[in-house]
Amino acid sequence: MEGKMLARLGAVVFVGVAITAAVIEFTRQPATPELLPHASERNDTGDIRQRLRRCRDMGEAATRAPACLDIWAENRDRFLKQGARASGAPSAPTPLWPPTPTEDPIAKETEPAIPPEPAQPPVSPDEGAR
């Protein structure tokens, strides 16, 4: 009978530990995550930024508004710095492989080293005996 009593005591202890852990977990306050400001939440008061926000808030209608199309083009040019080229930038892209030749050097027709013999009519066995 001591085996049954020991098993009951173990079960009671296990249930007590489980209840205590659950109570501690439910009463614990969640840690407040530190909020970092997003880059879009800056307080820039620039004219371009205000017009871009206005066009953003217009939704799909902004795709047909000439003012929004102009400000988007201006912002794109400002971002890409149209007309300005980096000092070390090449004028043309560098190819990864050399250009392929227009003529195939292997298939080039050349003069044969030994001229072919002129063709002669076949000799019949009767003609050779004469």
Backbone as a printed PyTorch tensor [residue, N CA C, xyz], in Angstrom:
tensor([[[   0.7940,   -1.1930,    0.0000],
         [   0.0000,    0.0000,    0.0000],
         [   0.8390,    1.2600,    0.0000]],

        [[   2.0430,    1.1320,    0.3790],
         [   2.8830,    2.3330,    0.3880],
         [   3.1470,    2.8260,   -1.0200]],

        [[   3.1510,    1.9720,   -2.0250],
         [   3.3490,    2.3750,   -3.4230],
         [   2.2220,    3.2490,   -3.9220]],

        [[   0.9810,    2.8860,   -3.5780],
         [  -0.1710,    3.7010,   -3.9860],
         [  -0.1530,    5.0540,   -3.3000]],

        [[   0.2010,    5.0480,   -2.0170],
         [   0.2480,    6.2990,   -1.2650],
         [   1.3240,    7.2240,   -1.8190]],

        [[   2.4670,    6.6590,   -2.1910],
         [   3.5520,    7.4530,   -2.7660],
         [   3.1330,    8.0330,   -4.1200]],

        [[   2.4120,    7.2770,   -4.9400],
         [   1.9410,    7.7640,   -6.2440],
         [   0.9330,    8.8920,   -6.0550]],

        [[   0.0380,    8.7810,   -5.0890],
         [  -0.9370,    9.8530,   -4.8190],
         [  -0.2360,   11.1110,   -4.3470]],

        [[   0.7270,   10.9390,   -3.4640],
         [   1.4690,   12.0960,   -2.9680],
         [   2.2160,   12.7900,   -4.1060]],

        [[   2.8190,   12.0320,   -5.0180],
         [   3.5100,   12.6050,   -6.1780],
         [   2.5510,   13.3510,   -7.0870]],

        [[   1.3510,   12.8190,   -7.3010],
         [   0.3550,   13.4750,   -8.1520],
         [  -0.1060,   14.7860,   -7.5230]],

        [[  -0.3110,   14.7960,   -6.1980],
         [  -0.7380,   16.0160,   -5.5050],
         [   0.3440,   17.0850,   -5.5960]],

        [[   1.5940,   16.7010,   -5.4290],
         [   2.6970,   17.6570,   -5.5240],
         [   2.7780,   18.2210,   -6.9470]],

        [[   2.6320,   17.3470,   -7.9570],
         [   2.6780,   17.7930,   -9.3500],
         [   1.5670,   18.7900,   -9.6500]],

        [[   0.3440,   18.5080,   -9.2200],
         [  -0.7850,   19.4150,   -9.4480],
         [  -0.5520,   20.7310,   -8.7240]],

        [[  -0.0020,   20.6800,   -7.5210],
         [   0.2760,   21.9150,   -6.7790],
         [   1.3140,   22.7820,   -7.4850]],

        [[   2.3670,   22.1610,   -8.0050],
         [   3.3920,   22.9220,   -8.7340],
         [   2.8020,   23.5160,  -10.0130]],

        [[   1.9640,   22.7510,  -10.7220],
         [   1.3470,   23.2390,  -11.9590],
         [   0.4330,   24.4310,  -11.6830]],

        [[  -0.3550,   24.3690,  -10.6270],
         [  -1.2560,   25.4840,  -10.2820],
         [  -0.4480,   26.7170,   -9.8950]],

        [[   0.6180,   26.5260,   -9.1230],
         [   1.4580,   27.6620,   -8.7220],
         [   2.1060,   28.3190,   -9.9360]],

        [[   2.6060,   27.5240,  -10.8700],
         [   3.2260,   28.0820,  -12.0810],
         [   2.2040,   28.8340,  -12.9220]],

        [[   0.9780,   28.3260,  -13.0190],
         [  -0.0620,   29.0010,  -13.7920],
         [  -0.4380,   30.3350,  -13.1580]],

        [[  -0.5590,   30.3730,  -11.8210],
         [  -0.9050,   31.6210,  -11.1330],
         [   0.2050,   32.6520,  -11.3210]],

        [[   1.4430,   32.2370,  -11.2310],
         [   2.5610,   33.1760,  -11.4180],
         [   2.5520,   33.7250,  -12.8500]],

        [[   2.2910,   32.8620,  -13.8180],
         [   2.2880,   33.3060,  -15.2260],
         [   1.1550,   34.2900,  -15.4970]],

        [[  -0.0220,   34.0540,  -14.9390],
         [  -1.1530,   34.9500,  -15.1900],
         [  -1.0180,   36.2830,  -14.4740]],

        [[  -0.3390,   36.3340,  -13.3470],
         [  -0.2230,   37.5960,  -12.6040],
         [   0.9790,   38.4270,  -13.0460]],

        [[   1.8490,   37.8500,  -13.8570],
         [   3.0320,   38.5900,  -14.3000],
         [   2.6230,   39.6690,  -15.3070]],

        [[   3.1840,   40.8600,  -15.1650],
         [   2.9000,   41.9740,  -16.0680],
         [   3.7470,   41.8140,  -17.3260]],

        [[   3.1520,   42.0040,  -18.4960],
         [   3.9400,   41.8920,  -19.7280],
         [   4.9090,   43.0650,  -19.8380]],

        [[   6.0780,   42.7780,  -20.3180],
         [   7.0890,   43.8300,  -20.4960],
         [   6.6780,   44.7070,  -21.6710]],

        [[   6.7430,   46.0100,  -21.4770],
         [   6.3790,   46.9230,  -22.5610],
         [   7.5640,   47.0350,  -23.5160]],

        [[   7.3590,   46.7130,  -24.7800],
         [   8.4660,   46.8050,  -25.7340],
         [   8.8160,   48.2620,  -26.0000]],

        [[  10.0840,   48.4970,  -26.1810],
         [  10.5370,   49.8540,  -26.4600],
         [  10.2190,   50.1760,  -27.9140]],

        [[   9.4230,   51.1930,  -28.1240],
         [   9.0110,   51.5590,  -29.4780],
         [  10.0290,   52.4980,  -30.0900]],

        [[  10.4890,   52.1240,  -31.2710],
         [  11.4200,   52.9750,  -32.0100],
         [  10.6390,   53.7420,  -33.0710]],

        [[  10.9440,   55.0030,  -33.2480],
         [  10.2050,   55.7580,  -34.2610],
         [  10.5680,   55.2600,  -35.6610]],

        [[   9.5700,   55.1950,  -36.5250],
         [   9.7830,   54.8020,  -37.9120],
         [  10.3260,   55.9890,  -38.6870]],

        [[  10.9910,   55.6960,  -39.7780],
         [  11.5500,   56.7550,  -40.6110],
         [  10.4410,   57.6050,  -41.2280]],

        [[   9.2410,   57.0140,  -41.4160],
         [   8.1490,   57.7680,  -42.0310],
         [   7.4820,   58.7230,  -41.0500]],

        [[   7.8340,   58.6540,  -39.7790],
         [   7.2100,   59.5150,  -38.7840],
         [   8.0450,   60.7520,  -38.4720]],

        [[   8.9030,   61.1300,  -39.3850],
         [   9.7090,   62.3210,  -39.1500],
         [   8.8460,   63.5620,  -39.2830]],

        [[   9.2820,   64.6130,  -38.6530],
         [   8.5270,   65.8600,  -38.6850],
         [   9.1160,   66.8380,  -39.6970]],

        [[   9.3930,   66.3340,  -40.9020],
         [   9.8850,   67.2260,  -41.9480],
         [   8.7340,   68.0860,  -42.4470]],

        [[   8.9870,   69.3560,  -42.5930],
         [   7.9420,   70.2610,  -43.0600],
         [   8.2470,   70.7590,  -44.4560]],

        [[   9.0750,   70.0320,  -45.1900],
         [   9.4320,   70.4400,  -46.5420],
         [   8.2120,   70.4490,  -47.4540]],

        [[   8.2430,   71.3330,  -48.4300],
         [   7.1350,   71.4790,  -49.3590],
         [   6.9250,   70.2060,  -50.1720]],

        [[   8.0100,   69.6130,  -50.6250],
         [   7.8830,   68.3990,  -51.4390],
         [   7.2620,   67.2710,  -50.6240]],

        [[   7.7010,   67.1380,  -49.3690],
         [   7.1860,   66.0670,  -48.5280],
         [   5.6910,   66.2610,  -48.2470]],

        [[   5.2720,   67.4920,  -48.0360],
         [   3.8500,   67.7480,  -47.7900],
         [   3.0160,   67.4280,  -49.0210]],

        [[   3.5180,   67.8010,  -50.1960],
         [   2.7660,   67.5050,  -51.4220],
         [   2.7290,   66.0060,  -51.6960]],

        [[   3.8300,   65.3000,  -51.3880],
         [   3.8330,   63.8520,  -51.5580],
         [   2.8390,   63.1830,  -50.6200]],

        [[   2.7600,   63.6600,  -49.3940],
         [   1.7820,   63.0980,  -48.4470],
         [   0.3530,   63.3620,  -48.9050]],

        [[   0.1210,   64.5490,  -49.4510],
         [  -1.2190,   64.8820,  -49.9430],
         [  -1.5970,   63.9410,  -51.0840]],

        [[  -0.6600,   63.6710,  -51.9880],
         [  -0.9320,   62.7580,  -53.0980],
         [  -1.1250,   61.3290,  -52.5870]],

        [[  -0.3640,   60.9440,  -51.5710],
         [  -0.5230,   59.6170,  -50.9930],
         [  -1.9170,   59.4510,  -50.4070]],

        [[  -2.4100,   60.4890,  -49.7580],
         [  -3.7140,   60.4140,  -49.1130],
         [  -4.8600,   60.4490,  -50.1200]],

        [[  -4.5800,   60.8990,  -51.3480],
         [  -5.6300,   60.9480,  -52.3730],
         [  -6.0080,   59.5560,  -52.8590]],

        [[  -5.1120,   58.6130,  -52.7280],
         [  -5.4010,   57.2510,  -53.1640],
         [  -5.2510,   57.0980,  -54.6580]],

        [[  -6.1650,   56.3480,  -55.2730],
         [  -6.0640,   56.0460,  -56.7000],
         [  -6.2830,   57.2770,  -57.5630]],

        [[  -6.9960,   58.2580,  -57.0710],
         [  -7.2400,   59.4720,  -57.8430],
         [  -5.9400,   60.2190,  -58.1220]],

        [[  -4.9130,   59.9830,  -57.3160],
         [  -3.6340,   60.6690,  -57.5120],
         [  -2.9450,   60.2250,  -58.7900]],

        [[  -3.2640,   59.0300,  -59.2970],
         [  -2.6190,   58.5520,  -60.5210],
         [  -3.0860,   59.3330,  -61.7490]],

        [[  -4.2030,   60.0510,  -61.6280],
         [  -4.7060,   60.8530,  -62.7460],
         [  -4.5220,   62.3480,  -62.5330]],

        [[  -4.0380,   62.7490,  -61.3540],
         [  -3.8770,   64.1710,  -61.0540],
         [  -2.5430,   64.6650,  -61.6050]],

        [[  -2.5640,   65.7060,  -62.4530],
         [  -1.3060,   66.1960,  -63.0220],
         [  -0.3450,   66.7320,  -61.9620]],

        [[  -0.8660,   67.3300,  -60.8900],
         [   0.0080,   67.8580,  -59.8410],
         [   0.7750,   66.7220,  -59.1660]],

        [[   0.1030,   65.6030,  -58.9300],
         [   0.7680,   64.4640,  -58.2940],
         [   1.7900,   63.8390,  -59.2370]],

        [[   1.4520,   63.7530,  -60.5060],
         [   2.4090,   63.1990,  -61.4650],
         [   3.6580,   64.0650,  -61.5310]],

        [[   3.4810,   65.3870,  -61.4700],
         [   4.6360,   66.2930,  -61.5000],
         [   5.4960,   66.1530,  -60.2460]],

        [[   4.8600,   66.0780,  -59.0790],
         [   5.6440,   65.9830,  -57.8440],
         [   6.3500,   64.6360,  -57.7560]],

        [[   5.7200,   63.5710,  -58.2790],
         [   6.3800,   62.2710,  -58.2870],
         [   7.5870,   62.2840,  -59.2170]],

        [[   7.4580,   62.9340,  -60.3630],
         [   8.5960,   63.0350,  -61.2900],
         [   9.7210,   63.8460,  -60.6560]],

        [[   9.3630,   64.9350,  -59.9740],
         [  10.3730,   65.7650,  -59.3170],
         [  11.0890,   64.9840,  -58.2060]],

        [[  10.3230,   64.2250,  -57.4340],
         [  10.9110,   63.4360,  -56.3560],
         [  11.7900,   62.3210,  -56.9240]],

        [[  11.3490,   61.6940,  -58.0080],
         [  12.1460,   60.6410,  -58.6340],
         [  13.4610,   61.2030,  -59.1680]],

        [[  13.3970,   62.3790,  -59.8050],
         [  14.6190,   63.0050,  -60.3100],
         [  15.5530,   63.3970,  -59.1680]],

        [[  14.9640,   63.8630,  -58.0870],
         [  15.7730,   64.2540,  -56.9280],
         [  16.4270,   63.0270,  -56.3090]],

        [[  15.6760,   61.9270,  -56.2440],
         [  16.2110,   60.7080,  -55.6530],
         [  17.2950,   60.0980,  -56.5310]],

        [[  17.0490,   60.0290,  -57.8250],
         [  17.9990,   59.4020,  -58.7330],
         [  19.0720,   60.3710,  -59.2190]],

        [[  18.9260,   61.6480,  -58.8860],
         [  19.8760,   62.6890,  -59.2950],
         [  20.1000,   62.6300,  -60.7970]],

        [[  19.0200,   62.8010,  -61.5420],
         [  19.0810,   62.7450,  -62.9980],
         [  20.0780,   63.7640,  -63.5200]],

        [[  20.8930,   63.3590,  -64.4760],
         [  21.8630,   64.2540,  -65.0820],
         [  23.1890,   64.2510,  -64.3550]],

        [[  23.2440,   63.7850,  -63.1320],
         [  24.5030,   63.7520,  -62.3900],
         [  25.0950,   62.3600,  -62.4970]],

        [[  26.3720,   62.2920,  -62.7790],
         [  27.0500,   61.0050,  -62.9180],
         [  28.1710,   60.9520,  -61.8930]],

        [[  28.3370,   59.8130,  -61.2840],
         [  29.4130,   59.6550,  -60.3170],
         [  30.7470,   59.8160,  -61.0280]],

        [[  31.7490,   60.3120,  -60.3120],
         [  33.0330,   60.6120,  -60.9410],
         [  33.7350,   59.3550,  -61.4330]],

        [[  33.6250,   58.2430,  -60.7440],
         [  34.3220,   57.0390,  -61.1440],
         [  33.4670,   56.0860,  -61.9660]],

        [[  32.2740,   56.5030,  -62.3330],
         [  31.3770,   55.6050,  -63.0500],
         [  31.7920,   55.5000,  -64.5120]],

        [[  31.7810,   54.2960,  -65.0690],
         [  32.1180,   54.1580,  -66.4870],
         [  30.9920,   54.6980,  -67.3580]],

        [[  31.3470,   55.0830,  -68.5730],
         [  30.3290,   55.6440,  -69.4670],
         [  29.4330,   54.5590,  -70.0320]],

        [[  29.9110,   53.3320,  -70.1130],
         [  29.1050,   52.2240,  -70.6160],
         [  29.2820,   51.0400,  -69.6720]],

        [[  28.3070,   50.1630,  -69.6270],
         [  28.4570,   49.0110,  -68.7440],
         [  29.5950,   48.1120,  -69.2100]],

        [[  30.2850,   47.5250,  -68.2700],
         [  31.3980,   46.6400,  -68.5810],
         [  30.8440,   45.2510,  -68.8820]],

        [[  31.1630,   44.6880,  -70.0590],
         [  30.6290,   43.3600,  -70.3800],
         [  31.3360,   42.2870,  -69.5570]],

        [[  30.6100,   41.2310,  -69.2540],
         [  31.1820,   40.1330,  -68.4950],
         [  32.0460,   39.2380,  -69.3730]],

        [[  31.6740,   39.0780,  -70.6440],
         [  32.4150,   38.2460,  -71.5770],
         [  32.8150,   39.0970,  -72.7680]],

        [[  33.9130,   38.7360,  -73.4370],
         [  34.2970,   39.5050,  -74.6150],
         [  33.2540,   39.3330,  -75.7160]],

        [[  33.1420,   40.3030,  -76.6000],
         [  32.1310,   40.1890,  -77.6510],
         [  32.4540,   39.0290,  -78.5890]],

        [[  31.4090,   38.4260,  -79.1000],
         [  31.6030,   37.3060,  -80.0130],
         [  32.0220,   37.8360,  -81.3750]],

        [[  32.9270,   37.1540,  -82.0570],
         [  33.3570,   37.6280,  -83.3730],
         [  32.2300,   37.4720,  -84.3810]],

        [[  32.2080,   38.3730,  -85.3540],
         [  31.1650,   38.3120,  -86.3780],
         [  31.4530,   37.1940,  -87.3640]],

        [[  32.7390,   36.8890,  -87.6170],
         [  33.1050,   35.7990,  -88.5110],
         [  33.6150,   34.6380,  -87.6730]],

        [[  33.2780,   33.4460,  -88.1040],
         [  33.7700,   32.2610,  -87.4240],
         [  35.1560,   31.9440,  -87.9640]],

        [[  36.2170,   32.0430,  -87.1440],
         [  37.5650,   31.8300,  -87.6720],
         [  37.8110,   30.3860,  -88.1080]],

        [[  37.0670,   29.4510,  -87.5870],
         [  37.2730,   28.0530,  -87.9470],
         [  36.6430,   27.7540,  -89.2980]],

        [[  35.4900,   28.3090,  -89.5580],
         [  34.7750,   28.0070,  -90.7860],
         [  35.2670,   28.8480,  -91.9590]],

        [[  36.2850,   29.6310,  -91.7900],
         [  36.8070,   30.4730,  -92.8490],
         [  37.3580,   29.5860,  -93.9640]],

        [[  36.9940,   29.8920,  -95.1920],
         [  37.4780,   29.0910,  -96.3250],
         [  38.8990,   29.5100,  -96.6540]],

        [[  39.7650,   28.5390,  -96.7240],
         [  41.1600,   28.8090,  -97.0540],
         [  41.5400,   27.9940,  -98.2840]],

        [[  42.6380,   28.3600,  -98.9080],
         [  43.1500,   27.6300, -100.0690],
         [  43.6440,   26.2750,  -99.5950]],

        [[  43.3090,   25.1950, -100.2780],
         [  43.8450,   23.9050,  -99.8720],
         [  45.3480,   23.8700, -100.0960]],

        [[  46.0700,   23.1690,  -99.2510],
         [  47.5270,   23.0990,  -99.3450],
         [  47.9620,   22.3380, -100.5900]],

        [[  47.2670,   21.2560, -100.9590],
         [  47.6040,   20.4680, -102.1510],
         [  46.4400,   20.6120, -103.1200]],

        [[  46.7110,   21.0820, -104.3440],
         [  45.6000,   21.2150, -105.2890],
         [  45.0570,   19.8390, -105.6600]],

        [[  43.7650,   19.7120, -105.8280],
         [  43.2060,   18.4050, -106.1840],
         [  43.5880,   18.0300, -107.6300]],

        [[  43.7010,   16.7450, -107.8680],
         [  44.0070,   16.2690, -109.2180],
         [  42.7530,   16.3770, -110.0630]],

        [[  42.9320,   16.6180, -111.3670],
         [  41.7410,   16.6790, -112.2230],
         [  41.0730,   15.3040, -112.2930]],

        [[  39.8250,   15.2980, -112.4280],
         [  39.0670,   14.0480, -112.4750],
         [  39.3010,   13.3670, -113.8150]],

        [[  39.5330,   12.0770, -113.7940],
         [  39.7380,   11.2910, -115.0140],
         [  38.6030,   10.2870, -115.1120]],

        [[  38.2460,    9.9880, -116.3410],
         [  37.1730,    8.9940, -116.4840],
         [  37.6510,    7.6360, -115.9840]],

        [[  36.7410,    6.8330, -115.4760],
         [  37.1440,    5.5300, -114.9670],
         [  37.6760,    4.6370, -116.1010]],

        [[  38.6400,    3.8400, -115.7660],
         [  39.2520,    2.9360, -116.7450],
         [  38.5840,    1.5810, -116.6150]],

        [[  38.1100,    1.0720, -117.7620],
         [  37.4860,   -0.2560, -117.7370],
         [  38.5600,   -1.3290, -117.8220]],

        [[  38.3180,   -2.5330, -117.3580],
         [  39.3270,   -3.5610, -117.4050],
         [  39.7090,   -3.9570, -118.8560]],

        [[  38.8130,   -3.7450, -119.7950],
         [  39.1190,   -4.1120, -121.1760],
         [  40.1340,   -3.1470, -121.7800]],

        [[  40.0880,   -1.8840, -121.3790],
         [  40.9850,   -0.8850, -121.9580],
         [  42.4080,   -1.0660, -121.4540]],

        [[  42.5840,   -1.5380, -120.2700],
         [  43.9160,   -1.7050, -119.7200],
         [  44.6690,   -2.8560, -120.3650]],

        [[  43.9860,   -3.8500, -120.9570],
         [  44.6210,   -5.0230, -121.5390],
         [  45.1870,   -4.6990, -122.9290]],

        [[  44.7980,   -3.7340, -123.5800],
         [  45.2510,   -3.4300, -124.9420],
         [  46.6040,   -2.9570, -124.9840]]])
